Amino acid sequence: MDQNSASRIRVAILGATGYTARELLNLLLRHPRVEVTALTTRQDTEPHLADVHPLLRGRLDLTLENLSPQQVAQRADCVFSCLPHGASAAIIEPLLANHCRVIDFSADYRLDDPQVYTHWYQVAHPAPERLAETVYGLPELYREAIRAACLVANPGCYPTAAILALAPLLKEKMILPRGIVIDSKSGVSGAGRNPKPNLHFPECNENFTAYAVGQHRHTPEIDQVLGDWAKPPVSVIFTPHLVPMNRGILSTAYADPAGDRTADAMLESLAQTYADEPFVRVVKHLPGTKDVVGTNCCDISLRIVQGKVVVISVIDNLLKGASGAAVQNFNLMYGFDETTAL
């Protein structure tokens, strides 16, 4: 097919000032079938992209504008929303009404139940009727639904690492759906670009802390998707930690085996599940974050220790945990090779 601009998909990015938007642009600007036509900011100023993300200087001559949804829809066929929860849904609804397809980075459409959303995010969902028709954007589990979707909820970074590690084992009844503990560590970029006291260099450097224990908003997302694959409901204990590195997530999940299974058998089952997946690698060694940083890959390994199944997974939180997954979803939605630009 002709690769000229007439055959390209016009793309807009909402909330283009953050780390995920920067990573997304870095990928889209090398995509042969994408034309980036609009970048938005909620600020009154209109900075040039190069001043917001110097890494992209000379690659795209656009300013960030405070555009209405209708103005965005006039310029774009597909919209990536990098806005925070609440703000994202309010803009997405008119975009969908104007026939844009949308990939949403926020949590606004990840949860099926609006009451669960209200409980965890302390705000009523602005479009609860939309939740039932939104597709969860984890290609390895929901690929066919993503292809036809108008609205894709891009997964959270922590859930991506945990779900890819555990969902196949639950589906194959190799582990029990109760008593699952997920211990995750993330680099500082996972907290976003807006400065916070605990993210200043003197605070987070040479420091290692747990946070939001029992209260992290990714918990219901993990429960929901794992329950979808396990069939009986799943309720995990999820504890995130902040580690003093720029990027990367390492998740260690602990579960009880269902019957007499060896670690080799479980690893083989994972390997078979992901045999044709371009971005999931089942490995025998214990993976580290440096194995995947800068890639759209998730590396998974497994051990059995004193009767407990221990599953370790690593991802780059900004790529497979955010922008890389979004481009993977985009490729599926428009019928491109899934690995394009990745």
N, C-alpha and C positions, 0 to 999 in steps of 0.2 A: 504494500500500500504506500502511496505517496507520503513522504515525510515532511512536506512543506507545512507552513503555518495554517493553511486552510483545513488540514486534516488533524490538527492538534486540538486537545481538550483545553478550553479556557479555564484557568484555575484561579481562585481567590483564597487568601489566607486571612482569617479573622484573628486579631490579637497577635500581630506579627512581631512583637518585641521580645518574646521569651526564648528560652533555650530550645524548646521543642519546635518553634517556628523556624529558628535558625537551622536546626538539623533538617527540618522538612524542606526548606528552600535549597539547602545544599544538595539534597537528593533530587528534587524536582527540576533543578536547573540543568541536570545532566540526563533528564528523561526525554527521549526523542519525540514523544507524543504529547508534551505538555507545553502550554504557553501561560506563564504567570501574568495575570492581567490586573490584579488588584491586591493590595496589602492594606489592612486596616489597623487603626489604633483608636482607643477610646479617649486619648488625650486631644487637646485642642490644637497642639502644634502638629506640623506635618513634616517630620524629619525624613531625610533621604535614607534609603535602606543601608547605604554604606556607613552612615553615621550611627545607626543602631547596631548593625552587625558588620564590623570592619572586615571580618573573614570573607564576606561576599562582595567586597569592593570590586567594581569593574565587571561584575557578572550580571547585574540587573539594574537598569536605570528606572527605578520607581521610588516614589515617596509613599510613606504610610499616611493614609487619609482616614478621617472620621466619617465613614460612609454609612448611609442608611441601608437596611436589608434590600430595599428595592434597587438602590444604586448598585449594590454588589451583584444582584441577580441580573442586571442589565449587562454586566461585564463578564460573567462567569457561568460555566456549565456545571462545574463542581466546586464545592466550597469546603475547605478544611477549617474547622473552628477550633482555635487554640485558646478560647476564652474560658474563664473559670465557671464552675457550676453556677446555675442560676442565670448568669448573664448569657450563657450559651443558648439555652433553650428559648429565651425570649426573642433571640434573633433568628434562630433556626426555623421556627414555625413560618414566618413570612417568606423565607428562602424556599422552603418546600412548596409553599403555595404558588411561588413563581417558577416552579419546575426545575429548581436546582437539585442536584444530588449532593448529599452532605456527609462528611466524615467528621464526627464530633470527638474531640479529645477530652472533653469534660466528663463528669460522672452523670450528667443529666439524663441520659437515656440508657445507662447500663443496667439499671435495676428494673425488674418486671413489675414490681408492686409499688404503687405510688405512696402507700402508707409506710413501707420500709424506707423509701427515699426520704419522706418527711421526718421519720424518726432519726435517721443518721445525719441528715443535712439541715434539719431544723427550719425547713421552709417547705411550703406546699408546692408540689410540682405544677408548673404552669400549663402543661399539656399532657395530663395523665392518659388520655385516650390514645396518645401516640406510642406509648411504651410497648403495647402488645405487637406493634408492627415494626419495631426497630430490631435490627439484627446486631448481635454481639460480634464485634469484629476480630475474632481470633480465627484466622484462616484455617489452621490445622484442625479445628473442630467444627467450624460452621461455613466452610468454603462455598458450598452450593447456594446457601441462602444469601451470602454476601454478593454473589454475582448479580442477583436480581434486585438488590436493595436500593432504595432511595435514600435511606438514612442508616448509617452504620455507627454504632457506638464503639469507638476505639477503646480497647481494654486499658485498665490501669497497669502500671509497670509491675508492682508487686503481684497482682493477680496473674499476670502473664507467666511469670517465673513459677509460681506455685501450681497453677492449673495445668500447664504443660507437663509438669512433673508427675502430677497425681491423677489426672482425669483418666488416662488409659488403664492405670492399675485399679481404679474404682470400677470402671466399665467392665473389666475382665474379672472382677470379683477376686482380685489378688490381695487387696487390703480391705479392712473393715471401714465403713463410713463414719464410725464414731471414734472419739478420742484422738483426732488428728491435730498435731501441733506443728505450726509453721513459724520458724524463726528466720527472719529476713534482715539482711543488711544492705543499705543503699549508700551510694556516694552522695555528696552534698547537692549536686545538680538536680536530684530528685525533688528537692524542696522548691525548685523554681528560681527565677532570677530576682524577684523582689527581695530586698534585704530584710532580714529579721535578726534580732539580737543574738540568737543562738547560732546563727550562721556566719557571723563575723569570724574572720580568720583566727583571732586569738581564742575564740570560744570553741570552735570545732576542731582546730588543729591539735594534734596530740590528745584527742579526746574520743570517747566511744560511748554513745548513750542509747538507751532504749527510749521510746516515746510513744504516746497514745496507746499505752498498754490497755488492752481490752476495749479500746474506743476508736481504733483506726477505721476510717470509712471504707477501706477496701475489704473489710471483713465480710459484709453481706454480699459483695460481688463474688468473692471466692466461694462462699457458701452456696450461692445461687447456681453458679456454673458447675461446680463439682456435684451438687445435688442433681443437676440436669443429666449428668453422665452416670452417676451412681444409682439414680432412681430413688432410693430412700433419701430423705433429707440429710444434709451434711451440715455440721456446725463445728467449725474449726476454732482453735485458739491461735490467733495470729499476733505476733509481736514484731514490730519493725524496729530497726536500729539505724542510727546515723553514724557512718564511719568517715574518717577524714581523708577521702579521696574524691576526685572530681566526678567520676561516673562509674556505673556498674552496680549490679545487684547480685548477691549470692543468697539463695534461699535453701534452708535445710528443713525438710519436712519429716516428721516422725509419725509412723502409723503402725497399727497392729496387723500382722499378716492374717489372711483368711485361709486357714488350712496350712498344710505343710509345703511351703514353697521355698526354693532356694534363691539366693541372690542372683545366680546365673540365669535361672528361669525367668525371673522378673526383668532382668536386663534384656534378655532375648525378646520378651514380650514387648517391651518398650521399643526395642530396635525394629521389630516387625511393624509396630504401629506407625513409626515415623520413617520407615524405609524409603518412601517416596517424597518425603518432605524436604524441600531445599534448604530450610533454615533451622531444622532441629537435628542435633547430632547427639546420639546416645554413645557415650564413651565409657571405657572401663576405668580410666584413671579418675582421680578426684579433680574436677574442673575448677578453675579460678576465674576471676573476672577479667584478667588480662587475656584469657583465651578468646573472649568475645567482644571486648571493647572495640568500637569502630565497625562492628558488623551487625547484621540483622539476625544473628544466630542465637539459639538457646542450646546450651550444652547440658546434658543430664547424665548423672551416674547414680548408682544405688549400692547400698550395703545392708546387711542384716547384722545387728549388734544386740546381743543378749535378748533375742526374740523380738526386737523391734526393727521395722523396716525404716531405713534412713535414706531419703532421696535428696540429692543435691542438684540444684539447677542454677545456672548463671546466665545473665543477659546484660546487654548494655541498656540501661534504663531509658536513654534518650532515643535509641533506635528500635530494637525489638520491643522495648517497653513503651514506645510512643510513636515517633515519626517514621521509623522503618516499617512498623506494622501498618501505619496509615497508608504508606505508599504501596505496600503489599495488598491492602484492601482496595485501593484505587485501581491497581492493575487488574484485579479480579472483576471489579465493577464494570470496567471498560473493555474487557476481553484481551488485555495485553498479557504477554508472558509475565508470570508472577514475579520473576526475579528482575524485571526491568528496573534499572537505576539503583538496584540494591546489590 
